[in-house]
Amino acid sequence: MNRTVTITLELQVADDSLRGRAQDDIGATREFSGRLGLMHTIDELLAEPATAKENPMNPLDTMFTTDEASALRRLIGGDVLGPDDAGWDAARLAFNLRVDQRPALIAVPASREEVATVVRFARDAGLRVAPQRTGHNAEPLGSMERTILLKTNRLDRVHVDPAARRARVGSGARWEDVVPLASEHGLAALHGSTPDVSITGYSLGGGMGWYARKHGLAANSVTAIELVTADGSIHLVDENHQPELFWALRGGGGNFGVVTALEFELFPLTEVYAGVLFFPYERAAEVLHAWRQWTADAPEEVTSVGRLLQFPPLPEVPEPLRGNSFAVVEAVFLGDQAEGEALLAPLRQLGPALDTFAMVPPAGIAELHMDPRDPVPALGDHSLYGELDAAAIEVLIEAAGPGSETSLVSVELRHMGGALARAEEGAGAVATMPGSYISYLVGIAADPETTARTEADLARVMAALAPYESGRYFNFVERTASAESFFDPVTAARLLDVKQTYDPTHLFQANHELGAGR
Ligand SMILES: Cc1cc2nc3c(=O)[nH]c(=O)nc-3n(C[C@H](O)[C@H](O)[C@H](O)COP(=O)(O)OP(=O)(O)OC[C@H]3O[C@@H](n4cnc5c(N)ncnc54)[C@H](O)[C@@H]3O)c2cc1C
């Protein structure tokens, strides 16, 4: 936007010193001294769009675009955006394009000290702080009218220590920043189905991935966490330092502070037997029944998914998947090819149309689940289930399989159990996952029509499977919900105590808030 700004200067020049006062045409004034101070002041006045006159009815915009944004910008440098700044729309974008994030300000700090400055600034200004990296779980956040959206994108340093089998990462690192590096050293991390979620967001909420039945949740592979709490202080917590906070962070999400770095375990692994069996969509019932039976005796070394996929006819979907529908089985087996082939034989005997199983390094399974890489407008739902019998599969097929006319792009059941059912000593707030299977369903929500259709289709499947439900999983909840409802009463009360200790005024706005209804 082009605009003309009139800046009035009052200069006092004495010998070699320069002092003065500058005022722009909407009344913002600055005192300055020295020639550099003059240049800086002019830059600053030019950088502040004249919203005061343009939006007289919007005091929040006025307040934040002029005073607050520039005040915070002076403290942490240029990476602070107000609604009128260039780059605002790109910065407020979430992975889920359905979500329209409208925070008061956006800050992109580059160090833990800058994070601490943002936190102190927010507290003093009566604002909240919502830490976020990718916005994969932005929908539950709700209104951010009085919130600083703190993007962790610049906290992206990654260090892999092969000898110690540990990775230490900035909280803006995503799995794709670590998995290939670790893989080169014959190591694997407990990542999930998509490479571009942040390690921090995923791990704070639990983190259930391809090795989950053997090694459990990613949260419990975390060995140390660095964070800034509500008073602006920086803490390094682990099992020996603030152990109660360390416990709460591993499953209780972003409720206790802004995480600035994480350290976690890596597991020795050079190759896995992994892939996807694609079957014609019409064979969905046969495939899902066979997969459910197969999971009953599957060893912990295999984590698998039974799934119905209807690929949209979009150019970014590769051939031969584009516009086609399939029933699939995806699996990762921690073992060699011969054992893997023997294990898979009952499913292979069904005669898949396409079979991608092979021995691959850990980095080779990053995209096995075929999650979208670019932001999409989507609506999803999920549930944890106890046992699923053959009747449950029938119910699922009727609600979401061939003939149901569902619009859902993906309807999946992930097999749980194994290490996910065992609480290890020293585990965090999410020690186990209740149940044997977890569903995740997703559809397109690009406009009112597709949104209504997806909502109806999700509701139909969720209602059909409701009798089997055993709980909800923090990371898969995509609607506003109170976080304590995901935990048993004892764990929920303990988490609320930690929240009260470290964030009594609810400065932090997490995707799933503890004590939201306080
Ligand atoms: C396509 C897709 C595939 C997925 N696959 C899996 C999977 O296989 N397994 C699984 O367990 N989950 C999976 N998820 C869920 C995913 O783990 C959650 O959405 C998770 O919250 C994403 O973290 P993020 O930081 O990338 O997202 P964001 O939306 O950026 O963050 C989510 C929340 O995490 C917290 N947070 C993030 N960074 C910080 C920080 N530095 N300090 C404090 N709090 C912070 C905040 O409360 C924030 O609101 C998937 C999601 C999608 C959309």
The ligand as an SDF file (V2000), in Angstrom:
LIG
                    3D

 53 58  0  0  0  0  0  0  0  0999 V2000
   -1.3190  -34.8630    8.8920 C   0  0  0  0  0  0  0  0  0  0  0  0
   -1.0920  -35.1000   10.3660 C   0  0  0  0  0  0  0  0  0  0  0  0
   -0.4730  -36.2670   10.7970 C   0  0  0  0  0  0  0  0  0  0  0  0
   -0.2540  -36.5010   12.1570 C   0  0  0  0  0  0  0  0  0  0  0  0
    0.3260  -37.6760   12.5680 N   0  0  0  0  0  0  0  0  0  0  0  0
    0.5070  -37.9170   13.8860 C   0  0  0  0  0  0  0  0  0  0  0  0
    1.0660  -39.1360   14.3490 C   0  0  0  0  0  0  0  0  0  0  0  0
    1.4170  -40.0020   13.5710 O   0  0  0  0  0  0  0  0  0  0  0  0
    1.1740  -39.3320   15.6780 N   0  0  0  0  0  0  0  0  0  0  0  0
    0.8130  -38.3790   16.5890 C   0  0  0  0  0  0  0  0  0  0  0  0
    0.9640  -38.6080   17.7860 O   0  0  0  0  0  0  0  0  0  0  0  0
    0.2980  -37.2010   16.1730 N   0  0  0  0  0  0  0  0  0  0  0  0
    0.1160  -36.9570   14.8600 C   0  0  0  0  0  0  0  0  0  0  0  0
   -0.4580  -35.7940   14.4510 N   0  0  0  0  0  0  0  0  0  0  0  0
   -0.8910  -34.8260   15.4480 C   0  0  0  0  0  0  0  0  0  0  0  0
    0.2430  -33.8810   15.8150 C   0  0  0  0  0  0  0  0  0  0  0  0
    1.1830  -34.5610   16.6100 O   0  0  0  0  0  0  0  0  0  0  0  0
   -0.3400  -32.7030   16.5890 C   0  0  0  0  0  0  0  0  0  0  0  0
   -1.1510  -31.9630   15.7030 O   0  0  0  0  0  0  0  0  0  0  0  0
    0.7430  -31.8240   17.1920 C   0  0  0  0  0  0  0  0  0  0  0  0
    0.1300  -30.9380   18.1040 O   0  0  0  0  0  0  0  0  0  0  0  0
    1.4830  -31.0590   16.1310 C   0  0  0  0  0  0  0  0  0  0  0  0
    2.5160  -30.3050   16.7130 O   0  0  0  0  0  0  0  0  0  0  0  0
    3.0300  -28.9870   15.9690 P   0  0  0  0  0  0  0  0  0  0  0  0
    3.9100  -28.2740   16.9280 O   0  0  0  0  0  0  0  0  0  0  0  0
    3.5340  -29.3520   14.6410 O   0  0  0  0  0  0  0  0  0  0  0  0
    1.6550  -28.1920   15.7920 O   0  0  0  0  0  0  0  0  0  0  0  0
    1.2570  -26.7420   16.3270 P   0  0  0  0  0  0  0  0  0  0  0  0
   -0.1560  -26.5480   15.9310 O   0  0  0  0  0  0  0  0  0  0  0  0
    2.2580  -25.7640   15.8820 O   0  0  0  0  0  0  0  0  0  0  0  0
    1.3450  -26.8920   17.9050 O   0  0  0  0  0  0  0  0  0  0  0  0
    0.3630  -27.6290   18.6080 C   0  0  0  0  0  0  0  0  0  0  0  0
    0.4410  -27.2520   20.0860 C   0  0  0  0  0  0  0  0  0  0  0  0
    1.6510  -27.7620   20.6340 O   0  0  0  0  0  0  0  0  0  0  0  0
    2.1080  -26.8880   21.6640 C   0  0  0  0  0  0  0  0  0  0  0  0
    3.4360  -26.4090   21.3010 N   0  0  0  0  0  0  0  0  0  0  0  0
    4.0590  -26.4500   20.1130 C   0  0  0  0  0  0  0  0  0  0  0  0
    5.3130  -25.9500   20.2170 N   0  0  0  0  0  0  0  0  0  0  0  0
    5.4620  -25.5710   21.5080 C   0  0  0  0  0  0  0  0  0  0  0  0
    6.5100  -24.9780   22.2560 C   0  0  0  0  0  0  0  0  0  0  0  0
    7.6760  -24.6760   21.6990 N   0  0  0  0  0  0  0  0  0  0  0  0
    6.3160  -24.7400   23.5740 N   0  0  0  0  0  0  0  0  0  0  0  0
    5.1490  -25.0480   24.1860 C   0  0  0  0  0  0  0  0  0  0  0  0
    4.1240  -25.6070   23.5170 N   0  0  0  0  0  0  0  0  0  0  0  0
    4.2800  -25.8660   22.2040 C   0  0  0  0  0  0  0  0  0  0  0  0
    1.1490  -25.7100   21.7390 C   0  0  0  0  0  0  0  0  0  0  0  0
    0.1930  -25.9140   22.7740 O   0  0  0  0  0  0  0  0  0  0  0  0
    0.4610  -25.7640   20.3690 C   0  0  0  0  0  0  0  0  0  0  0  0
   -0.8480  -25.2100   20.3760 O   0  0  0  0  0  0  0  0  0  0  0  0
   -0.6790  -35.5410   13.1010 C   0  0  0  0  0  0  0  0  0  0  0  0
   -1.3180  -34.3700   12.6720 C   0  0  0  0  0  0  0  0  0  0  0  0
   -1.5300  -34.1490   11.3220 C   0  0  0  0  0  0  0  0  0  0  0  0
   -2.2450  -32.8900   10.8980 C   0  0  0  0  0  0  0  0  0  0  0  0
  1  2  1  0
  2  3  1  0
  2 52  2  0
  3  4  2  0
  4  5  1  0
  4 50  1  0
  5  6  2  0
  6  7  1  0
  6 13  1  0
  7  8  2  0
  7  9  1  0
  9 10  1  0
 10 11  2  0
 10 12  1  0
 12 13  2  0
 13 14  1  0
 14 15  1  0
 14 50  1  0
 15 16  1  0
 16 17  1  0
 16 18  1  0
 18 19  1  0
 18 20  1  0
 20 21  1  0
 20 22  1  0
 22 23  1  0
 23 24  1  0
 24 25  2  0
 24 26  1  0
 24 27  1  0
 27 28  1  0
 28 29  2  0
 28 30  1  0
 28 31  1  0
 31 32  1  0
 32 33  1  0
 33 34  1  0
 33 48  1  0
 34 35  1  0
 35 36  1  0
 35 46  1  0
 36 37  1  0
 36 45  1  0
 37 38  2  0
 38 39  1  0
 39 40  1  0
 39 45  2  0
 40 41  1  0
 40 42  2  0
 42 43  1  0
 43 44  2  0
 44 45  1  0
 46 47  1  0
 46 48  1  0
 48 49  1  0
 50 51  2  0
 51 52  1  0
 52 53  1  0
M  END
$$$$
